[in-house]
Amino acid sequence: MTLAVLEPTGRGLTAQEQWVLPLIQGSITGDFNKYSAMTIVDRMNLEKKIAEQMQAISGMYSDNDLIRIGNLSNARFILSGSVAKTANTFMMELSVTDVESGERKASYPPKPIILTNFENLSAIKEASADLLKQLGVVLNDRALQELRSPVEIVAQWQAMQSQVQIADVHVTTEAQQQTAQNQTQTAQVQAQLAAVQAQYAEVPSMRRCKRKLRKYRRKLPLPGALPLKDRVLRLRH
């Protein structure tokens, strides 16, 4: 049994709400792959064939369109649907069609859904469980629990993300503290160096000391020389 899961048609959705459509397609594809023995047509390959061969279709699939898609993808069954926006909620409708006979093999009737239940996957998982059951897939207790508790899974994932963010903040804070400590130590060393340089600045240089010594020596008489007064008297005599 080969199944192709199409992206639902959006009706009245804003540009910021279009992300709901591929989310539904991807989540249902994953659920059918995991909980049934059906062969699911590769999503990227399917979209490529539709884009190449059926450019006139803009997501609004008629019964004839579904038959053409089935022929293109070699799928016996096509899962399609729509998401319409109302005043306060969204209405999601899904169905599985046998492209050979045109018969509806399973359907998920329109139900009001708030945006949060798309975000946490609970509405999509509920639709997957309903469609799988109608197609004769027997779900064990574990599978039913998994399909009924996506909110818990999302909450666990969000908790893990929060822990990662807290760890990142802790590491960043430690790095900032270490940087501040290094900067303080550097400032202290620079202050000590400046103080030492100031002390040496007060000490006369060796060259200045030598000049003063030579100047002082010129004023001293040579060893054994007579005082100037005695030398003058000797010359007179």
ChimeraX commands (.cxc) that place a marker at each C-alpha (Angstrom):
marker #1 position 0.00,0.00,0.00 radius 0.5
marker #1 position 1.60,3.22,-1.21 radius 0.5
marker #1 position 0.45,6.57,0.15 radius 0.5
marker #1 position 1.27,10.12,-0.93 radius 0.5
marker #1 position 0.72,12.84,1.67 radius 0.5
marker #1 position -0.03,16.22,0.11 radius 0.5
marker #1 position 0.37,19.59,1.78 radius 0.5
marker #1 position -3.09,20.81,2.83 radius 0.5
marker #1 position -4.71,23.73,1.08 radius 0.5
marker #1 position -4.78,26.96,3.07 radius 0.5
marker #1 position -7.87,29.12,2.99 radius 0.5
marker #1 position -7.80,32.57,4.52 radius 0.5
marker #1 position -4.41,32.10,6.15 radius 0.5
marker #1 position -2.08,35.05,6.45 radius 0.5
marker #1 position 1.54,34.89,5.27 radius 0.5
marker #1 position 2.62,34.43,8.91 radius 0.5
marker #1 position 0.31,31.41,9.29 radius 0.5
marker #1 position 1.38,29.47,6.19 radius 0.5
marker #1 position 3.90,27.47,8.26 radius 0.5
marker #1 position 0.97,25.38,9.56 radius 0.5
marker #1 position 0.52,23.65,6.18 radius 0.5
marker #1 position 3.97,22.00,5.79 radius 0.5
marker #1 position 3.92,21.22,9.51 radius 0.5
marker #1 position 0.75,19.14,9.06 radius 0.5
marker #1 position 2.17,17.38,6.02 radius 0.5
marker #1 position 5.46,16.57,7.71 radius 0.5
marker #1 position 3.93,15.41,10.98 radius 0.5
marker #1 position 1.38,13.10,9.31 radius 0.5
marker #1 position 4.07,11.69,7.01 radius 0.5
marker #1 position 6.19,10.86,10.04 radius 0.5
marker #1 position 3.28,9.28,11.91 radius 0.5
marker #1 position 2.28,7.04,8.98 radius 0.5
marker #1 position 5.90,6.01,8.45 radius 0.5
marker #1 position 6.30,5.14,12.13 radius 0.5
marker #1 position 3.02,3.45,12.98 radius 0.5
marker #1 position 2.03,1.67,9.74 radius 0.5
marker #1 position 3.54,-0.65,7.16 radius 0.5
marker #1 position 2.54,1.70,4.33 radius 0.5
marker #1 position 5.07,2.91,1.81 radius 0.5
marker #1 position 5.07,6.70,1.97 radius 0.5
marker #1 position 6.07,8.57,-1.18 radius 0.5
marker #1 position 9.12,10.77,-0.65 radius 0.5
marker #1 position 7.89,14.28,0.03 radius 0.5
marker #1 position 10.58,16.15,-1.91 radius 0.5
marker #1 position 10.25,13.86,-4.92 radius 0.5
marker #1 position 6.46,14.18,-4.82 radius 0.5
marker #1 position 6.53,17.99,-4.70 radius 0.5
marker #1 position 9.06,18.09,-7.54 radius 0.5
marker #1 position 6.85,15.95,-9.78 radius 0.5
marker #1 position 3.78,18.01,-8.96 radius 0.5
marker #1 position 5.66,21.25,-9.70 radius 0.5
marker #1 position 6.96,19.90,-13.03 radius 0.5
marker #1 position 3.86,18.16,-14.32 radius 0.5
marker #1 position 0.96,20.03,-12.71 radius 0.5
marker #1 position 1.87,23.69,-12.72 radius 0.5
marker #1 position -1.74,24.71,-13.27 radius 0.5
marker #1 position -2.71,23.32,-9.85 radius 0.5
marker #1 position -2.36,25.77,-6.96 radius 0.5
marker #1 position -3.00,23.41,-4.08 radius 0.5
marker #1 position -6.74,23.09,-4.87 radius 0.5
marker #1 position -7.02,19.41,-5.71 radius 0.5
marker #1 position -10.02,17.97,-7.52 radius 0.5
marker #1 position -10.69,14.24,-7.79 radius 0.5
marker #1 position -9.13,14.23,-11.26 radius 0.5
marker #1 position -6.08,16.00,-9.88 radius 0.5
marker #1 position -5.68,13.35,-7.20 radius 0.5
marker #1 position -5.80,10.64,-9.84 radius 0.5
marker #1 position -3.10,12.41,-11.84 radius 0.5
marker #1 position -0.94,12.79,-8.75 radius 0.5
marker #1 position -1.39,9.12,-7.97 radius 0.5
marker #1 position -0.24,8.21,-11.47 radius 0.5
marker #1 position 2.76,10.53,-11.23 radius 0.5
marker #1 position 3.88,9.19,-7.84 radius 0.5
marker #1 position 2.79,5.55,-8.33 radius 0.5
marker #1 position 0.71,5.94,-5.16 radius 0.5
marker #1 position -2.50,3.99,-4.70 radius 0.5
marker #1 position -3.77,6.34,-1.99 radius 0.5
marker #1 position -3.60,10.12,-1.62 radius 0.5
marker #1 position -3.96,11.96,1.70 radius 0.5
marker #1 position -5.11,15.53,1.15 radius 0.5
marker #1 position -6.97,18.18,3.08 radius 0.5
marker #1 position -7.41,21.82,3.90 radius 0.5
marker #1 position -7.01,24.32,6.73 radius 0.5
marker #1 position -9.46,27.21,6.78 radius 0.5
marker #1 position -9.26,30.20,9.10 radius 0.5
marker #1 position -12.40,31.33,10.88 radius 0.5
marker #1 position -13.00,34.30,13.13 radius 0.5
marker #1 position -11.36,32.77,16.21 radius 0.5
marker #1 position -9.99,29.35,15.23 radius 0.5
marker #1 position -8.89,27.15,12.34 radius 0.5
marker #1 position -10.83,24.30,10.71 radius 0.5
marker #1 position -8.77,21.29,9.56 radius 0.5
marker #1 position -10.22,18.65,7.25 radius 0.5
marker #1 position -8.36,15.60,5.94 radius 0.5
marker #1 position -9.18,12.57,3.80 radius 0.5
marker #1 position -7.54,9.54,2.18 radius 0.5
marker #1 position -8.67,8.72,-1.36 radius 0.5
marker #1 position -8.18,5.53,-3.40 radius 0.5
marker #1 position -7.08,6.98,-6.74 radius 0.5
marker #1 position -8.01,3.82,-8.65 radius 0.5
marker #1 position -11.62,3.75,-7.51 radius 0.5
marker #1 position -12.07,7.34,-6.37 radius 0.5
marker #1 position -13.41,6.05,-3.06 radius 0.5
marker #1 position -12.79,7.85,0.22 radius 0.5
marker #1 position -11.10,5.31,2.44 radius 0.5
marker #1 position -10.78,7.53,5.51 radius 0.5
marker #1 position -11.76,11.05,6.49 radius 0.5
marker #1 position -11.20,13.46,9.35 radius 0.5
marker #1 position -14.15,15.86,9.51 radius 0.5
marker #1 position -13.65,19.60,10.05 radius 0.5
marker #1 position -12.94,20.51,13.66 radius 0.5
marker #1 position -12.16,23.86,15.27 radius 0.5
marker #1 position -8.49,24.03,16.29 radius 0.5
marker #1 position -6.62,26.81,18.02 radius 0.5
marker #1 position -3.15,27.76,16.79 radius 0.5
marker #1 position -1.46,26.42,19.93 radius 0.5
marker #1 position -2.69,22.89,19.15 radius 0.5
marker #1 position -0.93,23.08,15.80 radius 0.5
marker #1 position 2.25,24.31,17.46 radius 0.5
marker #1 position 2.33,21.47,20.01 radius 0.5
marker #1 position 1.20,18.94,17.34 radius 0.5
marker #1 position -1.70,17.65,19.47 radius 0.5
marker #1 position -4.37,18.35,16.81 radius 0.5
marker #1 position -2.27,16.77,14.06 radius 0.5
marker #1 position -1.47,13.67,16.12 radius 0.5
marker #1 position -5.15,13.23,16.90 radius 0.5
marker #1 position -5.96,13.32,13.17 radius 0.5
marker #1 position -3.18,10.82,12.42 radius 0.5
marker #1 position -4.52,8.35,15.00 radius 0.5
marker #1 position -8.06,8.68,13.63 radius 0.5
marker #1 position -7.01,8.17,9.99 radius 0.5
marker #1 position -4.74,5.24,10.79 radius 0.5
marker #1 position -7.54,3.50,12.66 radius 0.5
marker #1 position -9.94,3.96,9.72 radius 0.5
marker #1 position -7.36,2.47,7.37 radius 0.5
marker #1 position -7.19,-0.68,9.48 radius 0.5
marker #1 position -3.92,0.03,11.27 radius 0.5
marker #1 position -3.96,-1.45,14.78 radius 0.5
marker #1 position -2.21,0.84,17.24 radius 0.5
marker #1 position -0.89,-0.62,20.48 radius 0.5
marker #1 position -1.09,1.17,23.81 radius 0.5
marker #1 position 2.36,2.68,23.43 radius 0.5
marker #1 position 1.57,4.09,19.98 radius 0.5
marker #1 position -1.71,5.54,21.21 radius 0.5
marker #1 position 0.03,7.10,24.18 radius 0.5
marker #1 position 2.65,8.68,21.94 radius 0.5
marker #1 position 0.03,10.05,19.60 radius 0.5
marker #1 position -2.07,11.38,22.46 radius 0.5
marker #1 position 0.73,13.05,24.40 radius 0.5
marker #1 position 2.69,15.23,21.97 radius 0.5
marker #1 position 2.24,18.12,24.38 radius 0.5
marker #1 position 4.38,16.30,26.94 radius 0.5
marker #1 position 7.04,15.61,24.31 radius 0.5
marker #1 position 7.09,19.25,23.26 radius 0.5
marker #1 position 7.25,20.33,26.91 radius 0.5
marker #1 position 10.21,18.01,27.49 radius 0.5
marker #1 position 11.95,19.42,24.43 radius 0.5
marker #1 position 11.29,22.98,25.59 radius 0.5
marker #1 position 12.64,22.11,29.04 radius 0.5
marker #1 position 15.80,20.70,27.48 radius 0.5
marker #1 position 16.18,23.87,25.40 radius 0.5
marker #1 position 15.79,25.98,28.54 radius 0.5
marker #1 position 18.49,23.97,30.31 radius 0.5
marker #1 position 20.82,24.46,27.35 radius 0.5
marker #1 position 20.15,28.20,27.38 radius 0.5
marker #1 position 20.76,28.37,31.15 radius 0.5
marker #1 position 24.02,26.48,30.70 radius 0.5
marker #1 position 25.05,28.89,27.94 radius 0.5
marker #1 position 24.29,31.86,30.20 radius 0.5
marker #1 position 26.28,30.27,33.06 radius 0.5
marker #1 position 29.29,29.67,30.81 radius 0.5
marker #1 position 29.03,33.21,29.42 radius 0.5
marker #1 position 28.84,34.67,32.94 radius 0.5
marker #1 position 31.90,32.71,34.07 radius 0.5
marker #1 position 33.80,33.89,31.00 radius 0.5
marker #1 position 32.82,37.49,31.67 radius 0.5
marker #1 position 33.90,37.19,35.31 radius 0.5
marker #1 position 37.24,35.69,34.28 radius 0.5
marker #1 position 37.75,38.49,31.75 radius 0.5
marker #1 position 36.99,41.13,34.38 radius 0.5
marker #1 position 39.42,39.45,36.80 radius 0.5
marker #1 position 42.15,39.41,34.14 radius 0.5
marker #1 position 41.54,43.06,33.37 radius 0.5
marker #1 position 41.83,43.93,37.09 radius 0.5
marker #1 position 45.11,42.04,37.40 radius 0.5
marker #1 position 46.48,43.74,34.30 radius 0.5
marker #1 position 45.56,47.17,35.69 radius 0.5
marker #1 position 47.31,46.34,38.98 radius 0.5
marker #1 position 50.49,45.26,37.19 radius 0.5
marker #1 position 50.44,48.39,35.05 radius 0.5
marker #1 position 50.03,50.56,38.19 radius 0.5
marker #1 position 53.00,48.82,39.85 radius 0.5
marker #1 position 55.11,49.29,36.74 radius 0.5
marker #1 position 54.22,53.00,36.59 radius 0.5
marker #1 position 55.22,53.40,40.27 radius 0.5
marker #1 position 58.61,51.76,39.64 radius 0.5
marker #1 position 59.21,53.95,36.61 radius 0.5
marker #1 position 58.40,57.04,38.68 radius 0.5
marker #1 position 60.95,56.00,41.33 radius 0.5
marker #1 position 63.68,55.51,38.72 radius 0.5
marker #1 position 62.80,58.87,37.19 radius 0.5
marker #1 position 63.85,60.54,40.47 radius 0.5
marker #1 position 67.33,58.92,40.41 radius 0.5
marker #1 position 69.92,60.84,38.30 radius 0.5
marker #1 position 71.12,59.04,35.25 radius 0.5
marker #1 position 74.67,57.69,35.04 radius 0.5
marker #1 position 75.57,60.17,32.29 radius 0.5
marker #1 position 74.45,63.12,34.39 radius 0.5
marker #1 position 76.50,61.86,37.34 radius 0.5
marker #1 position 79.65,61.56,35.17 radius 0.5
marker #1 position 79.24,65.11,33.85 radius 0.5
marker #1 position 78.91,66.51,37.39 radius 0.5
marker #1 position 81.99,64.53,38.52 radius 0.5
marker #1 position 84.14,65.90,35.68 radius 0.5
marker #1 position 83.00,69.44,36.42 radius 0.5
marker #1 position 83.89,69.01,40.10 radius 0.5
marker #1 position 87.31,67.54,39.28 radius 0.5
marker #1 position 88.26,70.57,37.20 radius 0.5
marker #1 position 87.94,72.73,40.32 radius 0.5
marker #1 position 90.35,70.55,42.33 radius 0.5
marker #1 position 94.17,71.17,42.24 radius 0.5
marker #1 position 96.41,68.52,40.83 radius 0.5
marker #1 position 98.19,66.29,43.35 radius 0.5
marker #1 position 101.49,67.89,44.57 radius 0.5
marker #1 position 100.68,71.27,42.99 radius 0.5
marker #1 position 101.25,74.47,45.01 radius 0.5
marker #1 position 98.39,76.74,45.79 radius 0.5
marker #1 position 97.92,79.58,43.33 radius 0.5
marker #1 position 99.27,82.25,45.79 radius 0.5
marker #1 position 102.55,80.36,46.34 radius 0.5
marker #1 position 103.04,79.85,42.63 radius 0.5
marker #1 position 102.74,83.60,41.98 radius 0.5
marker #1 position 105.31,84.45,44.70 radius 0.5
marker #1 position 107.79,81.92,43.33 radius 0.5
marker #1 position 107.55,83.48,39.89 radius 0.5
marker #1 position 108.35,86.93,41.29 radius 0.5
marker #1 position 111.52,85.68,42.89 radius 0.5
marker link #1:1,2 radius 0.2
marker link #1:2,3 radius 0.2
marker link #1:3,4 radius 0.2
marker link #1:4,5 radius 0.2
marker link #1:5,6 radius 0.2
marker link #1:6,7 radius 0.2
marker link #1:7,8 radius 0.2
marker link #1:8,9 radius 0.2
marker link #1:9,10 radius 0.2
marker link #1:10,11 radius 0.2
marker link #1:11,12 radius 0.2
marker link #1:12,13 radius 0.2
marker link #1:13,14 radius 0.2
marker link #1:14,15 radius 0.2
marker link #1:15,16 radius 0.2
marker link #1:16,17 radius 0.2
marker link #1:17,18 radius 0.2
marker link #1:18,19 radius 0.2
marker link #1:19,20 radius 0.2
marker link #1:20,21 radius 0.2
marker link #1:21,22 radius 0.2
marker link #1:22,23 radius 0.2
marker link #1:23,24 radius 0.2
marker link #1:24,25 radius 0.2
marker link #1:25,26 radius 0.2
marker link #1:26,27 radius 0.2
marker link #1:27,28 radius 0.2
marker link #1:28,29 radius 0.2
marker link #1:29,30 radius 0.2
marker link #1:30,31 radius 0.2
marker link #1:31,32 radius 0.2
marker link #1:32,33 radius 0.2
marker link #1:33,34 radius 0.2
marker link #1:34,35 radius 0.2
marker link #1:35,36 radius 0.2
marker link #1:36,37 radius 0.2
marker link #1:37,38 radius 0.2
marker link #1:38,39 radius 0.2
marker link #1:39,40 radius 0.2
marker link #1:40,41 radius 0.2
marker link #1:41,42 radius 0.2
marker link #1:42,43 radius 0.2
marker link #1:43,44 radius 0.2
marker link #1:44,45 radius 0.2
marker link #1:45,46 radius 0.2
marker link #1:46,47 radius 0.2
marker link #1:47,48 radius 0.2
marker link #1:48,49 radius 0.2
marker link #1:49,50 radius 0.2
marker link #1:50,51 radius 0.2
marker link #1:51,52 radius 0.2
marker link #1:52,53 radius 0.2
marker link #1:53,54 radius 0.2
marker link #1:54,55 radius 0.2
marker link #1:55,56 radius 0.2
marker link #1:56,57 radius 0.2
marker link #1:57,58 radius 0.2
marker link #1:58,59 radius 0.2
marker link #1:59,60 radius 0.2
marker link #1:60,61 radius 0.2
marker link #1:61,62 radius 0.2
marker link #1:62,63 radius 0.2
marker link #1:63,64 radius 0.2
marker link #1:64,65 radius 0.2
marker link #1:65,66 radius 0.2
marker link #1:66,67 radius 0.2
marker link #1:67,68 radius 0.2
marker link #1:68,69 radius 0.2
marker link #1:69,70 radius 0.2
marker link #1:70,71 radius 0.2
marker link #1:71,72 radius 0.2
marker link #1:72,73 radius 0.2
marker link #1:73,74 radius 0.2
marker link #1:74,75 radius 0.2
marker link #1:75,76 radius 0.2
marker link #1:76,77 radius 0.2
marker link #1:77,78 radius 0.2
marker link #1:78,79 radius 0.2
marker link #1:79,80 radius 0.2
marker link #1:80,81 radius 0.2
marker link #1:81,82 radius 0.2
marker link #1:82,83 radius 0.2
marker link #1:83,84 radius 0.2
marker link #1:84,85 radius 0.2
marker link #1:85,86 radius 0.2
marker link #1:86,87 radius 0.2
marker link #1:87,88 radius 0.2
marker link #1:88,89 radius 0.2
marker link #1:89,90 radius 0.2
marker link #1:90,91 radius 0.2
marker link #1:91,92 radius 0.2
marker link #1:92,93 radius 0.2
marker link #1:93,94 radius 0.2
marker link #1:94,95 radius 0.2
marker link #1:95,96 radius 0.2
marker link #1:96,97 radius 0.2
marker link #1:97,98 radius 0.2
marker link #1:98,99 radius 0.2
marker link #1:99,100 radius 0.2
marker link #1:100,101 radius 0.2
marker link #1:101,102 radius 0.2
marker link #1:102,103 radius 0.2
marker link #1:103,104 radius 0.2
marker link #1:104,105 radius 0.2
marker link #1:105,106 radius 0.2
marker link #1:106,107 radius 0.2
marker link #1:107,108 radius 0.2
marker link #1:108,109 radius 0.2
marker link #1:109,110 radius 0.2
marker link #1:110,111 radius 0.2
marker link #1:111,112 radius 0.2
marker link #1:112,113 radius 0.2
marker link #1:113,114 radius 0.2
marker link #1:114,115 radius 0.2
marker link #1:115,116 radius 0.2
marker link #1:116,117 radius 0.2
marker link #1:117,118 radius 0.2
marker link #1:118,119 radius 0.2
marker link #1:119,120 radius 0.2
marker link #1:120,121 radius 0.2
marker link #1:121,122 radius 0.2
marker link #1:122,123 radius 0.2
marker link #1:123,124 radius 0.2
marker link #1:124,125 radius 0.2
marker link #1:125,126 radius 0.2
marker link #1:126,127 radius 0.2
marker link #1:127,128 radius 0.2
marker link #1:128,129 radius 0.2
marker link #1:129,130 radius 0.2
marker link #1:130,131 radius 0.2
marker link #1:131,132 radius 0.2
marker link #1:132,133 radius 0.2
marker link #1:133,134 radius 0.2
marker link #1:134,135 radius 0.2
marker link #1:135,136 radius 0.2
marker link #1:136,137 radius 0.2
marker link #1:137,138 radius 0.2
marker link #1:138,139 radius 0.2
marker link #1:139,140 radius 0.2
marker link #1:140,141 radius 0.2
marker link #1:141,142 radius 0.2
marker link #1:142,143 radius 0.2
marker link #1:143,144 radius 0.2
marker link #1:144,145 radius 0.2
marker link #1:145,146 radius 0.2
marker link #1:146,147 radius 0.2
marker link #1:147,148 radius 0.2
marker link #1:148,149 radius 0.2
marker link #1:149,150 radius 0.2
marker link #1:150,151 radius 0.2
marker link #1:151,152 radius 0.2
marker link #1:152,153 radius 0.2
marker link #1:153,154 radius 0.2
marker link #1:154,155 radius 0.2
marker link #1:155,156 radius 0.2
marker link #1:156,157 radius 0.2
marker link #1:157,158 radius 0.2
marker link #1:158,159 radius 0.2
marker link #1:159,160 radius 0.2
marker link #1:160,161 radius 0.2
marker link #1:161,162 radius 0.2
marker link #1:162,163 radius 0.2
marker link #1:163,164 radius 0.2
marker link #1:164,165 radius 0.2
marker link #1:165,166 radius 0.2
marker link #1:166,167 radius 0.2
marker link #1:167,168 radius 0.2
marker link #1:168,169 radius 0.2
marker link #1:169,170 radius 0.2
marker link #1:170,171 radius 0.2
marker link #1:171,172 radius 0.2
marker link #1:172,173 radius 0.2
marker link #1:173,174 radius 0.2
marker link #1:174,175 radius 0.2
marker link #1:175,176 radius 0.2
marker link #1:176,177 radius 0.2
marker link #1:177,178 radius 0.2
marker link #1:178,179 radius 0.2
marker link #1:179,180 radius 0.2
marker link #1:180,181 radius 0.2
marker link #1:181,182 radius 0.2
marker link #1:182,183 radius 0.2
marker link #1:183,184 radius 0.2
marker link #1:184,185 radius 0.2
marker link #1:185,186 radius 0.2
marker link #1:186,187 radius 0.2
marker link #1:187,188 radius 0.2
marker link #1:188,189 radius 0.2
marker link #1:189,190 radius 0.2
marker link #1:190,191 radius 0.2
marker link #1:191,192 radius 0.2
marker link #1:192,193 radius 0.2
marker link #1:193,194 radius 0.2
marker link #1:194,195 radius 0.2
marker link #1:195,196 radius 0.2
marker link #1:196,197 radius 0.2
marker link #1:197,198 radius 0.2
marker link #1:198,199 radius 0.2
marker link #1:199,200 radius 0.2
marker link #1:200,201 radius 0.2
marker link #1:201,202 radius 0.2
marker link #1:202,203 radius 0.2
marker link #1:203,204 radius 0.2
marker link #1:204,205 radius 0.2
marker link #1:205,206 radius 0.2
marker link #1:206,207 radius 0.2
marker link #1:207,208 radius 0.2
marker link #1:208,209 radius 0.2
marker link #1:209,210 radius 0.2
marker link #1:210,211 radius 0.2
marker link #1:211,212 radius 0.2
marker link #1:212,213 radius 0.2
marker link #1:213,214 radius 0.2
marker link #1:214,215 radius 0.2
marker link #1:215,216 radius 0.2
marker link #1:216,217 radius 0.2
marker link #1:217,218 radius 0.2
marker link #1:218,219 radius 0.2
marker link #1:219,220 radius 0.2
marker link #1:220,221 radius 0.2
marker link #1:221,222 radius 0.2
marker link #1:222,223 radius 0.2
marker link #1:223,224 radius 0.2
marker link #1:224,225 radius 0.2
marker link #1:225,226 radius 0.2
marker link #1:226,227 radius 0.2
marker link #1:227,228 radius 0.2
marker link #1:228,229 radius 0.2
marker link #1:229,230 radius 0.2
marker link #1:230,231 radius 0.2
marker link #1:231,232 radius 0.2
marker link #1:232,233 radius 0.2
marker link #1:233,234 radius 0.2
marker link #1:234,235 radius 0.2
marker link #1:235,236 radius 0.2
marker link #1:236,237 radius 0.2
view
